[in-house]
Amino acid sequence: MRWLFRILGFIFLFYLMPAGCMFAQHKANKGNSSWWELRRDSSEQAPPAADSNDAVIQVYAARAARWRGSFGVHTWVVTKRQAEKRYTRMEVIGYSVSWGRDAVRIRNGSPDSYWFGNRPTLLRDIRGAEKVEALIDRLFDAANSYPYNDTYHVWPGPNSNTFTAYLARAVPELRLELPSTAIGKDFGEWRQIVSKSPSGTGIQFSLKGYGGLLLGLEEGLEVNVLGLTAGIDLYPPALKLPAVGRIGFSDYRRFDESDLPSP
């Protein structure tokens, strides 16, 4: 029985307690503003499209709206080709499905806007010319072939983070490490118990997002329990906690075209 108490203690310490603390903090800090009054303007992290001659790919994460933000984030991908003067934003929107529309939204828009009052974090920034343009083509192809375009579930997925992880696996040159708070990133069908990690640098075992294990050069070690992820990253070093996120050095890196592998 001692081993059982140790497992339960581990789950409480590294999963339930961080999630509970974040939920309590959310309830304590809950404002009186209605959702339409919350900030949706630019956070000014993306280069102005009209002034940039580079092709650009960026990935953002921001705390989700309302109570969901105490546990997880919403992620999205933005692109801009060299000749374009506007950004294209790719993401999954849950209410689109409830209205009978496609989950995937691909449209021009602000690349780095606040998400219902929550400032986004820039996860990846890649700039260049021909190589980046080719990656953008592949991102559009992957977005148009997303297999859950008519389905959305906050937990354990498929949701917006499932979509971003799908794009990352389709274009491993992004070397994208999604945060531990990206609930849904590990979702997959039962036939996909073993797959590449989102960064393309490792392998993961996932029981449809309800539990699993991931080991990768970018992600480090992650253990998923009921959709909540805890783990350790060795480079750069950090502790990953459910609901809390990354504690330690940031994993953000900007890549230029010279950093990308040759085709």
N, C-alpha and C positions, 0 to 999 in steps of 0.2 A: 504493500500500500504506500510505502514511502515514495516510490517513484511516481505514483499518481499525484500525490500532493505536490511534488516538485514540478510536475508538468503544469498543474493547475496554478501554482504560484508563479511560474514563468509566464503563463498566459495572462494572468492578472497584472503582473508588473509591466510587461512589455506591450500588451495589447489593450486590455480593458481600462487600466488606469490612465494612460495617455488619452484615449478616446473620451473617457468620462470627464477628464479635466478640460479638454477642449470644448466639449459640449456645455459644461458648466460655465466656462468663460464666455461662450457665445450667448447663453441665456442672460448672464450678468450684464453684458455689454449691448444687449439688444436695443436698438434705437427705435424711435417712433416714426421714422420716415417710411413712406410707402415706396414700393419697388420702383415706381416711375419717377421718384424724386432722387434716386440714388445716381451717383456719377456714372456716366457712360462715355465721357470724353477721353481724348488721347492722353496717355501717360508719357508721351514724348520720348519713347525709347527706340522707335524705328527711325531710320533716316528719311527725311522728306522725299517722297517718291519723285516729285518734280525736279529735285536737285541732284538725284543720284543716277549715275550712268551704269551702275552695277546691276547685275541680276542678284536678287536677294531672296533668301529663304530664312524665315524666323519661326520659332515655336515658342508659344507662351502658355503659362498656367496661371490661373487666378482662382481664389477661393470661390466655391460655388455659391449660388444664391440661397438666402435664408438658412435654415438649420443644417442643410446639407454642407454648407461651408465649414461647419465645425469639424467635419470628418474628412472632406475631400476637396479636390480642385476640379475645375473645368479647363480643358486644354484645347488649343487650336493651332493651326498652321497657316502662315501667310506667305505669299510669294509675290515677286515683282520681276518681270523680265526687263532686259536692258532698255527696250524701246517703250516700255509702259510708264505711264505717269500716275498710275493708281495701283494700290495693292489689291490682291485677291485674297480673300479669307476663306479657309476651308474648315468646317467644324460640323459637329452633330448637335442638333437642337432637339431636346426631348419633346417640347410641346408641338413641334411640327408633326410628329407621328400621331399625337392625340387628335390633331386636326385633320388627319387623313393625308398628310403630305409626306414627302421623303424626309428621312432623318438627316441626310447630308445636305448641308447648305454651302454652296460655292458662289460667292458674290463679291463685288467690290465693297470695300468698307475700311474703317479705321483698323490698322493692324494691331495696335497696342492699347486699345481702349480699356478703361476700367470695366470690370464685369460686375454689374449691380453694386457699385461702390467699392469693389475690391481691386486694388492695384495688381496688375499682372506681373509675373516674374518671367524674364526672358531666359528660356532654357537653352536655345541654340540659335546661332546667328552665322549664316554662311553667305559669302558674297563673292562675286566673280563675273565670269562671262560665259563662254561656251559650255564648260563643264556644269556650271550651275543651271544654265538654261536646260541642259539635258536632264538634270535631276528634277527640275520643275515639270517637264513633260511626263516623267515617270510618276510624280506625285499626283498629277491630274488623272493619269491612267488608273492609279490605285484607288483614288477617291471615287472614280466612276464605276469601279468593280467591287466596292465595299459590300460584303455579303449580308449586312444587317440593315439595309436601307429602309426597311419597313418596321423595324423593331427598336424599342428603347426601354431599358430597365435601369433605374438608378443603381440597384444592387442585385447581383454582382456584375451586371452588364447584360447585353452590350449597351454602352453609353458613349459619351464624347471621348473618354479616355481610351476606350476600345478602338475607336476610329483612329485616334492619333497613333496608338501603338501599331495598328494595322498599316498605316502609312510608313511608319518607321521601319517595320520589318520589310516592306516592299522596297524601301530605299535605305539600305543599311549604311550608305555613305554618310548619312546624317549622324551616325553614332549617337543616337539620342537616348539619354537616360531619363526616363520619366520618374517623377518624384514618388515616394512611397504613398503620398496622399492621392495619387491618381487612381482611385478605386475604379476597377473595370479594365485596367490595362492588361491584366492577366486572363481576361475572359477568353474562352475558346470552347468549341464543341467537344463532346466527349471523345470524338475521334482524333482530337488534337491535343491529347494529353502531353505529348512531347513536341516542342517547337523551339524555334530560335527565340532568344530574348529580343525585346524591342530594339535594342542597340545593334543587334546582329553580331555581337561579340561573345555570346554565351548561349546557354541552353536553359530551358525551363520546363518544369513538370507542373501541370495545372489541372485541377479537377473542376473544370468549367468555372474557374474564378472563385470557387468556395474554399480552396486550399491549394497549396503548392509550394514549390521550391524553385528558386532561380539562382544561377551562378554565371557571372559574366565579367569580362574585363572592365566594362564600363559600370555595370550595376553593382559589382561585388557579390555579396551573398544576401538574398532576400528570402524570408519565410512568410508565406501567406496563410493566415488563419481566418476563415470566414470573410474573406475579402479585405481584411486589414493586413498591412504589410509592415514588418519590422526587419531590420537587417544592418549590415556593416559594409561600408565602402572603404576600400584600402587606398584608392587613388582617384581623387584626393581623399584623405581620411575623413570619415564622418559616420555618425550613428543615425540610422533611419528609424523613425518611430511612427506608428499609425496616428493619423489625425494631426500630429505635431509636425511631421516632415523631417527635414534634414537638419542635424545638429553637428556642425563642424564646417569644414571648408566647402565652398560652393563648387558645384560641378559644371557651372556655366563655362563654355568656351566658344570663342568666335573662330570660325574657319574661313580662310581665304581659299581661292581656287587652287593655289599651289599645294595646299594641304590635302586635297582630294586625290584619291588614287587614279591612275591613268585608266581609261576605258579598255 
